[in-house]
Amino acid sequence: MEGQAKGFQGSSRQFLANSQLRSNLRHATSTIRNKRYQVTGEVDDWEYLRERGREIKDYSLAHLDQLLSQLEDSISNKGGKVHFAVNAKQANEIIYSIVQTHQVKELVKVKSLTTDEIELNRFLEDKGIHPLETDLAELIVQLANDKPSHILVPAIHKNRSEIRELFEKTIASGRHLGQTPAEIAEASRLYLREKFLSAKVAISGVNFAVAETGTICVVESEGNGRMCITLPEVLISVMGIEKVIPTMEDLGVMLELLPRSSTGERMNPYTSMWSGLYPDNDGPKEFHLVVLDNGRTKVLRDPSSRATLRCIRCSACLNVCPVYERVGGHAYDSVYPGPIGAILSPQLFGPSRSGTLPWASTLCGACYEVCPVKIDIPSILVHQREQMINKAVAPRGEQVLFRVMAVVLSSPILYGVSKSIIRSMARYPRIVKALAPMVPMASQWVTTREVPDIPSRNWGDDLGRHGEEHG
């Protein structure tokens, strides 16, 4: 646990010192944020849509077993095959067994956080199979041997010059590229077109799965997803159990919420939907859906954190988060960064790996205000902090501090004494700052905050006097 704590704190300091990274993040998040405000402001019933989104997701979570069974039947009746995986290991083995039967050494992929979560790429590479990311940002991350730093825009931490240089060294084979985004993107288009036409197997994620019809929905902005789900002979889609929703009508609500919240668009440029196999052999000849648990049922059992599973991976919370905007996604050491990652990662991956992430927040509440399905992230963060402290996985010094505070705040006598001491110290802020380095936690606090003035009277004292005057 302490290694994780040091890792996040150390990474945060490292990325805060990178001015280019902060500039890239500030420009990208502010651009997406402003577009979102514009398109959501156009919708008269936006708050009603948010409430409908919350209701749909909560209903789905409450009836998950029924909906997943219905989804399996709907897809099976249309020629597809559904596989259920308890954990990442089982999901990877299922996918590999399908790929292996077709004897391919390379396959194409649509951007998928779920496959990142189970580390599918590494698993397949170890088996001698190269999974090629076809989303532009994911391709950039893959070519750079890097990790995604944003849910929606994985390469948000890289600017145009860095990407151009990377392409010239890799897919452009040393060819000089132009300076405009179109010229740089052209290099990836030419490279990927050949891969699309020759690929026999493709893997995609799932944005939504409709139980009543067996419809799988994938939304994207580049067309690479459409190429992957139509051209190869075999299509494997991977989804978490929480992606299922009841009806096509519900899907209509989600398709109004997601693009506005994620890319700031009224509608995604490419919205692909299919149910099982295409008729008349148009499209893949095999369709497999892998449905993943991997800790989600454990999240479902906690009433205080269950709302985490409402998430539709829009990334709106990342784009308004003051912590994420300054340190970026790599500091979270998780495929799920930002506010949603701060509550999801500890639940999926455990406290030993992600136990300090609930503290990676100012609790400003901006994430809750923009969430299209009304996940109260700040409340869940507080709940998880309490859990981490109770499990003794918080830093030891912090555990001791909170226990002392609990004793002091529950005793009027001790509270009065501590108030007098703090009031005396507040009169000499320079001395306090000079002595603070002797206490590590105090040092961190006073170097970033002003010592507050302590009022001479309690609010309760004035309230009591006011009551007596009107008694």
C-alpha positions in Angstrom: 0.0 0.0 0.0 2.7 2.4 0.8 4.3 1.7 -2.5 1.1 2.7 -4.2 0.8 5.8 -2.1 4.4 6.9 -2.9 3.8 6.0 -6.6 0.7 8.3 -6.9 2.2 11.2 -5.0 5.5 10.9 -6.7 3.9 10.7 -10.1 1.8 13.7 -9.4 4.8 15.8 -8.5 6.6 14.5 -11.6 3.7 15.4 -14.0 3.1 18.7 -12.3 6.7 19.7 -13.1 6.0 19.0 -16.8 4.8 22.3 -18.2 4.3 20.9 -21.7 2.0 18.2 -20.4 0.0 20.7 -18.4 -0.4 22.9 -21.4 -1.6 19.9 -23.6 -4.1 18.9 -20.9 -5.4 22.4 -20.3 -5.9 23.1 -24.0 -7.6 19.7 -24.7 -9.9 19.6 -21.7 -11.0 23.2 -21.9 -11.8 22.7 -25.6 -14.0 19.6 -25.0 -15.5 21.2 -21.9 -16.6 24.3 -23.8 -18.1 22.2 -26.6 -20.0 20.2 -24.1 -21.5 23.3 -22.4 -22.6 24.6 -25.7 -24.4 21.5 -26.9 -26.0 20.6 -23.6 -27.2 24.1 -23.3 -29.2 23.7 -26.5 -31.3 20.9 -24.9 -34.3 22.3 -23.0 -34.8 19.1 -21.1 -31.2 18.2 -20.4 -31.8 17.7 -16.7 -34.7 15.4 -17.5 -32.5 13.4 -19.8 -29.9 13.0 -17.1 -32.6 11.8 -14.7 -33.8 9.3 -17.4 -30.3 8.1 -17.9 -30.0 7.5 -14.1 -33.3 5.6 -14.0 -32.4 3.4 -16.9 -29.0 2.5 -15.5 -30.4 1.9 -12.0 -33.2 -0.3 -13.4 -30.6 -2.3 -15.4 -28.4 -2.9 -12.4 -31.3 -4.0 -10.3 -32.4 -6.5 -13.0 -29.0 -7.5 -14.2 -29.4 -11.2 -14.1 -32.7 -11.1 -16.1 -31.3 -8.7 -18.7 -28.1 -10.6 -19.3 -30.1 -13.8 -19.8 -32.4 -12.0 -22.2 -29.4 -10.6 -24.1 -27.9 -14.0 -24.4 -31.1 -15.5 -25.8 -31.6 -12.6 -28.2 -28.0 -12.9 -29.6 -28.0 -16.7 -29.8 -31.3 -16.7 -31.7 -29.6 -14.5 -34.3 -26.5 -16.7 -34.8 -24.1 -15.1 -32.3 -22.4 -16.8 -29.4 -22.3 -15.3 -25.9 -19.5 -16.2 -23.4 -19.5 -15.2 -19.7 -16.1 -14.5 -18.0 -15.7 -14.3 -14.2 -12.4 -12.5 -14.4 -9.7 -11.1 -16.7 -7.8 -14.4 -17.0 -10.9 -16.3 -18.1 -11.9 -13.6 -20.6 -8.4 -13.6 -22.2 -8.5 -17.3 -22.5 -11.9 -17.3 -24.2 -10.8 -14.7 -26.7 -7.5 -16.5 -27.4 -9.3 -19.8 -28.0 -11.5 -18.1 -30.6 -8.6 -16.4 -32.3 -6.4 -19.5 -32.2 -8.9 -21.5 -34.2 -8.5 -19.1 -37.1 -4.7 -19.3 -37.1 -4.0 -15.5 -37.4 -0.9 -13.7 -36.2 -2.5 -10.2 -36.3 -5.9 -8.8 -35.7 -7.5 -5.3 -35.7 -9.1 -3.7 -32.7 -11.6 -0.9 -32.0 -10.9 1.2 -28.9 -12.0 -0.7 -25.8 -11.4 0.2 -22.2 -12.6 -3.2 -21.1 -9.9 -5.0 -23.1 -7.4 -2.5 -21.6 -8.7 -3.4 -18.2 -8.0 -7.1 -18.7 -4.6 -6.4 -20.5 -5.7 -8.3 -23.5 -3.1 -6.8 -25.8 -0.2 -8.0 -23.6 -1.8 -11.5 -23.2 -2.2 -11.9 -27.0 1.4 -10.6 -27.7 2.7 -13.2 -25.3 0.9 -15.8 -27.4 2.5 -14.5 -30.6 -0.6 -12.6 -31.9 -0.3 -8.8 -32.6 -3.4 -6.8 -31.8 -3.4 -3.6 -33.9 -5.2 -0.6 -32.4 -7.1 1.2 -35.2 -8.4 4.2 -33.2 -6.0 7.1 -34.0 -5.2 8.0 -30.4 -4.9 4.4 -29.4 -2.6 3.8 -32.3 -0.4 6.7 -31.2 -0.2 5.2 -27.7 0.6 1.8 -29.0 3.3 3.0 -31.4 4.9 5.0 -28.6 4.8 2.0 -26.2 2.9 4.3 -23.9 -0.3 4.0 -21.8 -3.6 5.8 -22.4 -4.1 8.9 -20.2 -7.7 9.7 -20.9 -10.9 7.7 -21.3 -12.0 9.4 -24.5 -8.8 10.8 -25.9 -6.0 8.3 -24.9 -3.2 10.5 -26.4 -4.4 13.7 -24.9 -1.0 14.2 -23.3 0.8 14.4 -26.7 0.8 17.4 -29.0 0.9 17.6 -32.8 4.7 17.9 -33.1 5.2 14.8 -30.9 2.7 12.8 -32.9 4.2 13.8 -36.3 7.7 12.8 -35.1 6.4 9.5 -33.8 4.7 8.7 -37.1 7.8 9.6 -39.1 9.8 7.1 -37.1 7.2 4.3 -37.3 4.4 3.9 -39.8 5.6 6.6 -42.3 9.0 4.7 -42.6 11.0 7.8 -42.3 9.0 9.8 -44.8 8.7 13.5 -43.9 5.2 14.5 -43.0 3.5 17.9 -43.2 2.6 20.1 -40.3 -1.2 20.1 -40.5 -3.4 17.6 -38.6 -4.9 16.3 -41.9 -1.4 15.5 -43.3 -0.3 13.7 -40.1 -3.5 11.7 -39.9 -3.2 10.7 -43.6 -0.2 8.6 -42.6 -2.3 6.6 -40.2 -5.1 6.3 -42.8 -2.8 4.8 -45.4 -1.2 2.5 -42.9 -4.5 1.2 -41.5 -6.4 0.8 -44.8 -4.2 -2.1 -45.8 -4.7 -3.7 -42.3 -8.5 -3.4 -42.5 -8.6 -5.1 -45.9 -6.5 -8.0 -44.9 -7.7 -8.6 -41.3 -9.5 -11.9 -40.7 -10.4 -11.2 -37.0 -11.5 -8.0 -35.2 -12.1 -7.2 -31.5 -14.3 -4.4 -30.4 -15.6 -2.9 -27.2 -19.3 -2.2 -26.5 -20.9 1.0 -25.6 -24.4 -0.4 -25.0 -26.1 -3.8 -25.4 -29.9 -3.9 -25.7 -31.4 -7.0 -24.0 -34.7 -7.1 -25.9 -33.2 -7.2 -29.4 -29.6 -8.4 -28.8 -28.4 -5.2 -30.4 -24.8 -4.2 -29.8 -24.0 -0.5 -30.2 -20.5 1.1 -30.8 -20.1 4.8 -31.2 -16.9 6.4 -32.6 -15.7 9.4 -34.6 -13.3 8.1 -37.2 -14.9 5.2 -39.1 -12.3 2.7 -37.9 -14.9 0.9 -35.9 -17.2 0.5 -38.8 -14.4 -1.0 -40.8 -13.6 -3.5 -38.0 -17.1 -4.7 -37.4 -17.9 -5.2 -41.1 -14.8 -6.4 -43.0 -13.2 -9.2 -41.0 -14.7 -12.7 -41.0 -14.8 -13.0 -37.2 -15.9 -10.3 -34.8 -15.3 -10.5 -31.0 -16.9 -7.9 -28.8 -16.1 -7.5 -25.1 -18.3 -5.8 -22.6 -18.7 -5.4 -18.8 -21.9 -6.7 -17.4 -23.1 -3.2 -16.6 -23.3 -2.2 -20.3 -26.7 -4.0 -20.8 -29.9 -1.9 -21.0 -33.4 -3.1 -21.4 -34.9 -1.6 -24.7 -34.1 0.3 -27.9 -36.1 3.2 -26.5 -33.6 3.3 -23.6 -30.8 3.3 -26.2 -32.2 6.4 -27.7 -31.9 8.2 -24.4 -28.3 7.1 -24.0 -27.4 8.2 -27.5 -28.5 11.7 -26.7 -26.5 11.8 -23.4 -23.2 10.2 -24.5 -22.0 12.2 -27.5 -22.9 15.5 -25.8 -21.1 14.6 -22.6 -18.1 13.0 -24.3 -17.1 14.8 -27.5 -19.4 17.8 -27.2 -21.3 16.6 -30.4 -25.0 16.3 -30.9 -24.4 12.9 -32.4 -21.4 10.7 -33.0 -20.2 10.6 -36.6 -20.4 6.8 -36.6 -23.0 4.9 -34.6 -22.9 1.2 -35.5 -25.5 -1.3 -34.4 -25.9 -5.0 -35.1 -27.8 -8.0 -33.7 -26.0 -11.4 -34.0 -25.0 -12.1 -37.6 -25.8 -10.0 -40.6 -28.4 -11.5 -43.0 -27.2 -12.9 -46.4 -23.6 -13.3 -45.2 -23.1 -9.5 -45.2 -20.4 -8.9 -42.7 -18.7 -11.3 -40.3 -19.5 -14.9 -40.5 -18.9 -15.4 -36.8 -19.9 -13.1 -33.9 -18.8 -13.7 -30.3 -19.8 -11.5 -27.3 -17.7 -11.9 -24.2 -19.5 -10.6 -21.1 -17.1 -9.7 -18.2 -17.6 -9.5 -14.5 -14.1 -9.0 -13.1 -15.2 -7.6 -9.8 -18.4 -5.8 -10.9 -20.8 -8.0 -8.9 -18.8 -7.0 -5.8 -19.3 -3.4 -6.6 -23.0 -4.1 -7.1 -23.3 -5.5 -3.6 -22.2 -2.2 -2.0 -25.3 0.1 -1.8 -23.0 3.1 -1.2 -20.8 2.5 -4.3 -23.2 0.7 -6.6 -23.9 3.9 -8.6 -20.3 3.6 -10.0 -21.6 1.0 -12.4 -23.9 3.6 -14.0 -20.9 5.0 -15.8 -21.2 5.2 -19.6 -17.5 6.1 -20.0 -18.1 9.6 -21.4 -15.1 11.2 -19.6 -17.0 14.4 -18.8 -15.8 14.2 -15.2 -12.2 14.1 -16.3 -12.6 17.3 -18.4 -13.8 19.3 -15.4 -11.6 17.9 -12.7 -8.9 20.3 -11.4 -6.7 17.4 -10.3 -6.8 15.5 -13.6 -6.2 18.7 -15.6 -2.9 19.3 -13.7 -1.4 15.8 -13.4 -3.0 13.8 -16.3 -4.1 10.2 -16.5 -0.7 8.5 -16.0 -0.5 9.6 -12.4 -3.6 7.4 -11.6 -1.7 4.2 -12.7 -5.0 2.8 -14.0 -6.9 2.3 -17.3 -9.6 4.4 -15.6 -8.2 7.8 -14.6 -9.8 10.9 -13.3 -12.8 11.1 -10.9 -14.5 8.0 -12.2 -11.2 6.1 -12.0 -10.7 7.3 -8.4 -13.9 5.4 -7.4 -13.9 2.5 -9.9 -10.2 1.4 -9.8 -10.1 0.7 -6.0 -13.3 -1.4 -6.3 -12.1 -3.4 -9.3 -8.3 -3.7 -8.6 -8.3 -3.6 -4.8 -6.7 -1.2 -2.2 -3.1 -2.6 -2.6 -3.0 -1.3 -6.2 -5.4 1.7 -6.1 -6.1 2.4 -2.5 -4.9 6.1 -2.5 -7.0 7.2 -5.5 -10.0 8.2 -3.4 -7.8 11.0 -2.1 -7.0 12.2 -5.6 -9.8 14.7 -5.5 -10.7 18.2 -4.1 -14.3 17.1 -3.5 -15.4 20.2 -5.5 -18.4 18.4 -6.9 -17.8 19.5 -10.5 -17.8 15.8 -11.6 -21.3 15.2 -10.2 -22.7 18.3 -11.9 -21.6 17.1 -15.4 -22.2 13.4 -15.1 -24.9 12.4 -17.6 -26.2 9.6 -15.4 -25.9 11.5 -12.1 -23.2 9.5 -10.3 -22.5 11.3 -7.0 -18.8 10.8 -7.2 -17.9 13.0 -4.3 -20.1 11.0 -1.9 -18.7 7.7 -3.1 -15.1 9.1 -2.7 -15.9 10.0 0.9 -17.4 6.5 1.5 -14.3 4.9 0.0 -12.0 7.0 2.1 -13.8 5.7 5.2 -13.5 2.1 3.9 -9.7 2.6 3.3 -9.1 4.0 6.7 -11.2 1.2 8.3 -9.1 -1.3 6.4 -5.9 0.4 7.6 -4.7 1.0 4.1 -4.5 4.8 4.4 -1.1 6.2 5.3 -0.3 5.4 8.9 0.2 9.1 9.8 -3.2 9.9 8.4 -4.8 7.1 10.4 -3.4 8.4 13.6 -4.3 12.0 12.8 -8.0 11.1 12.1 -8.2 9.0 15.3 -6.9 11.9 17.4 -9.3 14.3 15.7 -12.2 12.0 16.5 -11.3 12.0 20.1 -10.8 15.8 20.3 -14.0 16.6 18.3 -16.1 14.3 20.5 -14.9 16.0 23.8 -16.1 19.6 24.5 -13.2 20.1 26.9 -10.5 18.9 24.5 -12.1 20.8 21.7 -12.0 24.0 23.7 -8.4 23.5 24.6 -7.3 22.7 21.0 -9.2 25.8 19.8 -7.3 28.0 22.2 -4.0 26.5 21.1 -4.8 26.9 17.4 -6.0 30.5 18.0 -2.7 31.3 19.7 -0.7 29.7 16.9 -2.7 31.6 14.3 -1.5 34.9 15.7 2.1 34.0 14.6 1.7 32.4 11.1 5.4 32.9 10.2 6.5 30.9 13.3 4.0 28.2 12.4 5.4 27.9 8.9 8.9 27.9 10.2 8.2 25.0 12.7 5.9 23.0 10.3 8.7 21.2 8.5 9.4 19.3 11.8 6.0 17.6 11.3 5.8 16.1 7.8 2.0 16.2 7.3 1.8 19.7 8.7 4.6 20.8 6.3 2.6 19.6 3.3 -0.5 21.4 4.5 1.0 24.8 5.3 3.1 25.1 2.2 0.0 25.1 0.1 -2.6 26.8 2.4 -2.8 29.9 4.5 -3.3 29.4 8.2 -7.0 30.4 8.8 -8.1 33.0 11.3 -9.9 31.4 14.2 -13.0 33.5 15.4 -13.1 34.6 19.0 -16.6 33.2 19.5 -18.3 30.0 18.4 -21.2 30.1 16.0 -23.1 28.1 18.6 -22.4 30.8 21.3 -24.1 33.5 19.1 -26.9 31.2 18.3 -27.6 30.5 22.0 -27.5 34.1 22.8 -29.9 34.9 20.0 -32.3 32.2 21.3 -32.2 33.7 24.8 -33.0 37.1 23.5 -36.1 35.8 21.8 -37.1 33.2 24.5 
